[in-house]
């Protein structure tokens, strides 16, 4: 929804992580921060991608918006 509201997509690096991130395992949080800030986190963290562009998971934001509005 944030991508639809802003019109800004993201390039995600989820190879092999989709089940761990979106499955029914333990709780997790997704945090947006500046590059390099992740090294100062007090808990284990890893980079999932970067914000920018006009697609999300390879699908154009406008196409996602049209599907969401139906």
Protein Blocks (a to p, Z undefined) as FASTA:
>chain_A
ZZmmnopacdddfehklmmmmmcbdcdddddddehklmmpcbdcddfbdcedjbeehiaf
klmmmmmmZZ
